């Protein structure tokens, strides 16, 4: 029975099905808001689901020069990793007793796997544009990951533990991380890193449709492409949840706290959508300088402020 419980958690709730559904709905919100900003109507709420089902019914074409195994396996591995990260995050928010030592660092690095699978999959496609997109994805991963790790450690240091449960307990007892100078700075850096991790403007450099026609996933079609889109939608859902858990007291589903929890998530999505719609795409060198310059400096300042008690 315990094994069946684990399977249900991973496959249904709060795992794959739940993550995919909310992730696709989040992409719809993004598309709808973006359309309104551009004076368009935008798609109906069910459009992301229709697109996914339609893709699954299309033929899967494998490029002649592709490394077949790596090309087809990478999207599946990426989706499995995204689902695992979501399962751990939601389990600890629903039941802090399910937390384990170091789960914050485990989730942080599981969330890098989807990007790595896109890098390998794009490189395995044999398409020069796919390989270039994979190269850009790799550079972007190296750029934003260091500031993100430092701001996560800021939250960990203040709570005195690598455990999500202890981080949530600290915020319940002492107030959310956003109530301190270090927490506010770390939150800002985390939002910018989230924008890059989700490959949203101004950091959609690896796929840059006007330059690379899709970049790292240019050669994907049919079901593999549907899986790639599910990965991107899932990450759009998971990364904000990760930030809320670390800096904004997590989620509480008792009484009126349900509304507050939903509003936290909506607030972060609104911020990310506004950033996406008010900034042009930056060059790869500008992106690296941005994360290894201002964002790295701010993350270090946040860490120093946390150490001195601010």
Buried (B, 14 or more C-beta within 10 A) or exposed (E): EEEEEEEEBBEEBBBBEBBBBBBBBBBBBBBBBBBEBEEEEBBEEEBBBEBBEEBBEEEBEBBEEBBEEBBBBBBBBBBBBBBBBBBBBBBBBBEBEBBEEBBBBBBBEBBBBBBBBBBBBBBBBBBEBBBBBBBBBBBBBEBBBBBBBBBBBBBBBBBEBBBBBBBBBBBEEEEBBEEBBBBBBBBBBBBBBBBBBBBBBBBBBBBBEEEBEBBBBBBBBBBBBBBBBBBBBBBBBBBBBBBBBBBBBBBBEEEEEEEEBEEBBEEBBBBBBEBBBEEEBBEBEBBBBBBBEEBBEBBBBBBEBBEEEE
